[in-house]
Amino acid sequence: MKQYGEYGGKIERLFTDSEPWWPTAKHPGEDAPNVVIMLFDDLGFSHFGCFGSTIETPNIDALAANGLRFTNFHVTPVCSPTRAALLTGRNHHSIGMRSISNFNTGFPHMTGHVSNHASTVAEVLRDEGYTTFALGKWHLCPMENCSAAGPYEQWPLQRGFDRYYGFLDGETDQFHPELTYDNHMVEPPKSVDEGYHLTEDLVDRAIEFIHDAKSVRPDKPFFTYLAFGATHAPHQSPPEYLAKYRGRFDAGWDVIREQWFANQQALGLLPADTELAPRNPGVEAWADMPEVHQRLAARLQEAYAAFLDHTDVQIGRFIESLRDIGQLDNTIVILLSDNGASQEGGPFGVMHEMKFFNFLLETPEEAIGRIDDIGGPHSHSNYPWGWAQAGNAPFKYYKQNTHEGGVHVPLIMHWPARITDKGGLRDQFHHVNDIAPTIYELLNVTPPSTFRGLEQMPVTGTSMAYTFDAPEAPSNKKIQYFEMHGHRGLYSDGWKAVTKHTPGVSFDDDDWELYHIEEDRSECKNLAAEMPEKLSELISLWWIEADEHGVLPLDDRGIELFGARFRDRSPHPTSRNYVYRPP
């Protein structure tokens, strides 16, 4: 009789003569931990209270006090690449995500989606018997595919998640979000007048998903990926949070930045001789600014702080829900940011961030008439460079750059059942592509060499699990390249070469800098002139890493890639005609 592939039984004409067989379902085993990743957006190294700021984040601080803070942790300079590396354990160029998923440039390193040859943590853990949930920002699918017309193959449910609730693009209005529930679009459950805010909604859904699963299968662990819209622009929060921060930043970004840096030193977050990097180009001294500029800038920073504070409260609700169902102690919580604080508000800040992308910067004199709209449902604001620089203290530059301000972010890990050094600091150099292999090691999971019939790329990250019990151990991560829109960098065993590229200028003319980053964390002592051979060595290493990980060809195009002349070459071009059918 005909037998069937991998079927382990035997088929005869009658069932009485046949041998039934059932495949063995994988189960992670008794006491397998849950995993929660909470990802912030555009949040700088100093923004959490436990990393130096005066913004109130008591719930995040409590996770740090009962877990570990990683003070030398790095990401890519923008959001989609970090998310791709986070969820796969690979470098972002090699899996098709050179920049944000809105772009497909026709080269392997920029397809606008994660290669199916790089399975996600969700795909791997689901096959290991985990229930998997994603909430919030996705931004790992070409935007022309993020509609009811599909195709859906790069949506969360097709990349390993059992349930999804959030938004597919890179940002959304916190009061009027464009929401997707699993594979279909939905309206928010209530209106702004009824008290709606997206962060609260995301946490409500996360709690619901987990409780639903645990009520039926309390023995089955979960993996939850909770990617907030916070603190990406628009900076929006309920009015009571905005009121709480009135006047708190009137001293200006120079004073606040120095205060946060002093707090970081007192907390022991930096090497003893770390200096505060000089003011970034284009950032005016606060004392030299006209009063109207100061007033607008302070209000924009208040909106940011309120947004972060409000998100911290929702994190507290989520953590308490895990405690209520007896799951907190055996849940690995990983909390980080996708890149440094954003420069996309320009020198003065903006009432609507899309003005930055359309080169329509308004003056403070034009914006001040709407100052009371900031932070509410009638603004889409982002703060100016000076506040982003403060949020990235003590580093220089911002999101999009490969200097430390763009790629050095806070990381907290919390796991009461395993972490014994409560409140400990870890200063080993690590990168976002190390998170997935850390999870795999902690769960005793081996990622597959083939997945759904496709050969898998090697996981290139390095597990950080060794740091739990070895606070002084040297880093197992010896080398890591960086690249974004032509900005480049290379970390190698305590040294860093880095260059800030000007679009349109020959890459051969880039001015490379050299830092002994192990000691000079804020990149203040450029040793390029003193140690040209060391610099040349690192630049050569950068080209080797670039070739190995699919970074080439170098491409310094940015905002212009949003243009239709690039997107129309996608396999799924954007339509120019739409039909509106009223509900």
N, C-alpha and C positions, 0 to 999 in steps of 0.2 A: 504494500500500500504506500501511497505517497506520504512522505513525512515533511515537516514544515520547519525549514531553517534552523533556528536556535531552540525550537521546541524540545523539551527534555523528556517528554513522554513517548508513547507509542500509539499509533493510529491503526486500528483494524476495522473490519466491517461493522462490528457490533461494539457498543460501549463496554459490554461485559468482558470482551476479550482485549480491550484497549487499556492503556495505562495513562491516567490523567497526570498532569504536571502543572504546577503553579510557580512562576518565577518568584524568587525571594525578594521582597521589597527591602530596600536599604533603610536602615534606621541608625541614626548617629550614636546610639547607645545611651545607657542610663547616665543621667546628670550631664549630658552634652550641653555646653553653654549656648545661650542665645547670643546674637551679635546685633548691635545697633550702631550704625554710623550716622552721626549728625553733622551735616556739612553746611557751614556758613558761606556766604557769598560776599566777596570784596571786603573782607574783614582783615585789618592789619595786625601785625605782631603785638602791638600794645593795647588793643581794644578791650580785651577782657580785664576785669578787675584783678584777677590773679596773674595777669601779665603786665600790670602797671597802671592801667587807666583809672580814672575817677568815675567812669560810667558804672552804674550799679548792676552787677551780674552775680548776685549771691548764689544762685543755683548752679551756675557754671563753676564758680569758685569752690562750691562744696564738692563737686565732682573732682576737681583738682586736689582738694585737701584730703580726699579719701582715695586718690589714685596717683597717677604720675603726670607730670608736665614735661614735655619734650621741648627743649629750648633751642635746638639746632635742627629744626625740621623744615623741609623745603617742598615746594610744589612747582607747577609750571606757571608761567606768567598770566594766563587767562583761564576762563572757566571750563569750557568743553574739554580741552586737553587734560586738565587736572582730573576731571570726572572720569575720563576714559582710562587714565593711568590708575586711578584709585580703584576702579571696578575690575581691572584686568591684571594688574601687577606687571604691566609692560610699559615701555616708553611710548609716548603719545604719537610721535611721527610714524613709528613702525606699524601702528595699528590704524592709521588713516586719519588722525585727528591733529594735524599740525596746528590749526587755529580753531576758531569756533565752528560749530556744525552748520552754520549758515552757508559755508563756502564749499564748493567742489571745484578745484582748479585743474582737474584732469591729470594730476600726478598721484602716485600711490600714497604719498604722505598726507594728502588732503582730499579725502573722499566725502567728508561730512558725516561719516558714521564709523563705528568701531568694527573692524574686520571680524568676520565670523570665524577666522582662524585664531581669534583671541577670546576665549570664553570668559564670561564675566563671573565674578564671585557668586552672583545669584544663580547663574546656570549650574555652576559646580555644586553649590550647596543644595540646590533643589534636588539634584540627582543623588545627593547624599542623605536625603530625607528631611531637609529643612523646609518649612513654610517661608515664603519670601515675599516681602512687601516693599514697594517703593512709593514715596510720597514727596511732592514738591517739584522742584526744578529738574527737568530731564536734560535737555539741550545736547542730546547725543544722536539726533536724527536730522537729516537734511530738512530744512524748513519747508521746502516745497512738498515734502511727504507728510507733513503734520496737519492733515485735514481729513475730513470724512472720506475723501477719495483714496486715501492711502498712497502708496502701499504701506503696510504696517510692520514690515519685517524688522525695523529698527526701533519700534516702540517698546516700552518697558516690558509688556507681557510677552513679547517675542524675544526678549533678551534675558529671560530667566525669572522674572517676577510673576508671582501668582496673582497679585492685586496691585493696582496703581491708582493714585489720586493726586493730581497736581497739574502743572503746566509744562508744555513741551518746549517752549521757546526759552530764550535766555533771561527774560525778565517779564514781569507782569504787574499790573496795578494791584495793590494789596486790598483795596476796597471793591474793585470790579475786575477780578481775575478772569482770564480765559482758561477754564478748567476742563480737564480730561479725566474721566472716570473709567478705568480699564481701557477699553478701545473706543470710547465714544465721548463726545463733548457734552457737558452739562452746565447748567446755571448754578451759581452759588446758592446754598440752602436758605439764605436770608439776605436782606438788603442792608445797606450801610445804616439806614435809619433804625434798623432792628439790631444794630450792634455788630455787623459782620466785619471780620478781619481775616485775611487769608491764613496768617500764622496760627491763629486759634483753630481755624477749620482744619488745617493740616494735622495739628496735634490731636484734635478730636477724632479724625479718621484713623490716625496711627493707633490710638488707644482702642478704637472700635475693631480694627483689623486684628490686633493682637488678642483682645478679649474674645472675639469670635472664634479664633483658632484654638485658643487655650481652653475655651469652654467645652469643646468637642474632643480635642486631643491634648490633654494637659502634658502628656509625655513627649510631644513633638516640639523641638526647638524652632525658633524663628530667626530669620535674618531681616532686619528692617533698615532700609536706607531712607533717611529723612533729610532731604535737601531743601533747606529753607530758601524762600525768596530773600529773606534778610541776610545781609544788610546791603544788598544791591539796591541801587536806585530803582524806583522811587522810594525815598525814605518816608514812610507813612505809618502812623500809629494812632491809637485812640487819644482823644483830647486830654485826658487826665495824665497821660504819660508826657505829652508835649508840655503841659503846664508844669510838671515836676522839674523840668530842666531849664525853665526860664531864668536867664541871667547867669547860669553856671559857667558859661564860656566867654563872658564879657572881657575877661583878662586877655584873651587872644591866643592865637595858636603858638606863639613863641613861648609864652609863660607856661601854657598847658603842656607843650611838648617837653620842656625842661622838667616840669613836675613829674610827668609820666616816666621820663628817663631816670630821674632820681628814685622813683618807686621801683623801677626794674632793678636798679643797682642794689637797693635795700633788700629786695626779694631774692637776690643772688641769681638772677636769670642770665647774666652776662659775664664774660671774663672780666676780671678786676680792672684791667686797663682800657676797657672799651670806651671810646669817645662818642659823643653825639655828633652824627654826621652834619656837615655844614648845610645851610639852607639850600634847597633845590633851586635851580635856575627858574626864574619867573615867579617865585614866591616872595611877595613883598613883606618887609618887616611890618609887623602889626602896628607898631607905634607910628609908622609913616603913612598909614592908610587914612583916607577921609572917613569921617564919622559914619556916613551913610554906608560905606563899604563894610566897616566893622559891624554895624548893626545887622546888615543882611547876612554876613558871613557867620556871625554868632548864632543867628536864628537857624541857619541851615545846619550847623553843627548840633544844635539842640534837637532838631528833627532826627538826625542820625542817632544820637544818644538815646532818644526816646524809643526809636525802633529797636535798638539792641536790647534795651531794658525790657521792653514788652516781650521780645523773643525769649529772653532769659526766664521770664515768668512762665511762659508756655512750656519751656524745657522742664521747669520745676513741676508742672502738672504731669508731664509725661513720665518723669522719673518717679513721682509719687504713685502713679498708676502701676508701674512695675513693682514697686514696694507693696502695694495693696494686694497684688495677686501672688506675692511670694517669689517673684522672678528677678528682683534687682541684684541680689548677691551673686547669682549665676548668669549675669548678663554682661558681656564685654561691651562697654560703651566707648566709642571712639569719636572724638569731637575735634573738628579742624576747620580751616578756611580753605577756599579754593585758590586764592591768590592774595596779594597784598591789597591795601586800600587803593581806591580807584582815582585816577587822574581825569576821569571823564566829565567832571564838573567844570573843568577849565580854571582859569585864574580867579574868577569871581564867584563861581557857583552858578547853577542854572535852576530856573523854575520848572523846566521840562528837559529831561536828559537827552531827548531826541535832537534837541538843538545842537548839541555837541557833534552828533554824527552827521548833521547837515551843515556844519560850519556856520551856525547862526547864533553866535554868542551874544547874549543880551547884557547890557551894562547894569551895574547895581542901581543906577538912577532910574532905569526902566523897570527893574524888578521890584523896587522897594514898595511900590504902591500895592503889591499883592503879598506883602510880608506875612500877613495873618493867615494866608492860605497854606503856608509852608507846613508840610507834615500831614495835611488833611487830604480829603478826597478830591480837592480841586487843584492839586499841584502834583508834579512828577519830579520832585527836586533832587538835586545832588549837590554836595558841598564842594567848596573850592580846593585847589591844590594844597593850600596851607594846612587844612585840616586832614587831608589825606597823608601829608608828610608827618603830622603829629601821630596819626594812627599807625604809621609804619616805624615809629621811633624804636631804636636809634638809627635806623637805616636810611639810605638815600633812594630816591626815585620811587616808582609806583607799580601797580598792576600794569601789565604789558612789557615791563622792563625785566632784564635778567640780573640787574643788581639786586641786592638783598631786599630792598623795599618791595620788589615785585614778587619774590619767590620764597621769602622766609616768613613763616606763619606759625601761630600757636597750635599745638597739638596736645590733647588731654586723652589719657586712657584710664578707664575706671573698670575694675573687676574685683569686687570685694573678696570673692572666693579664692582669688589667686594672687593678687597684688598685696604684698605685705609691707612694703615701704610706703606707707600712707603719706601723701604730700611730697613724695620724693621728686627730685629733678633729674632729668637725663639729658646730657649734653652731646651725645653721639650724633654725628651728621647722619641724617636720613632723608629720604625722599618719598613722595606720595606713592610711587610705584612699589614701595616696601610694605604698604598696608595689606594688600591682598596676601602676599606670602606670609606675613605675620599671622593673619587670620587662619590660613591653612595650617601653619605649624601649631597654633594654639588648639585647633580643632582636630589635629592629627589627620588631616585630609591631604591627599596627593592629587593635584590637578591633573586632568587626563591629558594624555599625549594626542589623542584624537577625540573629537566631540561632534556628535551627529554626523559622523562619517568624514569629518574634515580634520586634517592634520593641524595641530595647534602649535603656534609660535611658543618658544620657550618663555617662561616667566622670568623676567630679567631683574625684578626687585629682590631685595635682601631682607629676610625676616628680622624684625626688631625684638623678637621675644627674648633674646638673650639679655637684653637690657633690664628686664624685670628684676633679676636677681644679681645683676652685676653693674652697679651704678658707675663704676670707674673704668669699666672695660673699654678698650679702644674700639672705635666704630668698625663694624664689619663692612660698611659701605665705603669703598675706596675711591670710586670715581662716578661722576654724574655730569652729563652735559646739560646745557640749557639753550633753547633757541625760540625766539618768537618775533616774527615780522622782521627778521634780520638782526635783532639784538641777540647776542651770543654770550655764552659763559661756559666755563668748565671748572668743576671742583675735582681736585685730585689730592687725596691724602693730606688735607689741611691747608692746601693752597687753592687759590681761585684766580683764573684769568677771565676778564669780562670786558665787553665792549657795548656801548650804546650807539646803535646804528641810525644814521639819518637817511630816510627813504629817498631813493633817487641817486644817492652818492655811491660810488663804487665800493664794493665790499673790501677791495684791496686797500682802501683809504681809511678803513675803520681804525680808531685809536684804541688799542688794547691796553687794559690796566692789569696790574698784578698785585694781589694781596695775600698775605699770610693769614688767611681767614680764620684759622684756629685761634689766633690771638687778636687779630684786628677784625672783629666781627662786623663792624659798621663800615668797612672799606674806606678808612680815612688815610691810610699810609700806602700810597701807590709806589710799589717797588720796581715798576717796569724799567725805569732808567738805570737803577742800581743792579738789577739782576736780569739782563736781557736774555741770557741763556735759559734761565728758568721760564721766562715768559715764552720764549720760542718753543720750549719743550711742551708747555701746556697748550699752545695754539696748535701744534702738530697733533697732540692727543685729541684736541677738539675735532679736527678733520677726520681722524681715525674713527672716533665715536659717531660722528655725523654719517660717515659712510656705512658703518655697521648697523645703525638704527634708523636708516631711511630718512635722514633729515634733508638730504639734497633732492632737488636743486634749491638753493637759497632763494627766498622770495620775500621781498620787503613791501609787497602790496598789503594794504589793510582795509580801510573803509571802502575803497573803490570796488572791492570784491562783492559788495552788496549789489552792485550794478547789474542790470538785466543782461548785459552782454556776456557776463560770466555765468550767471545762473541759467540762462537759456541753453547752455551747452550741457547741462546736467542730463542724466538719463531720464529724469522726470521733470521737465521744465515747468516753470510757473505759468499758469494760465493768465491770459490778459483779459478774459471775459468771465463774468460771474453772473449767476441768476439768483436773485433774492426771492425767496418764497416766504411770505409772512406766516407766523405760527397760527 
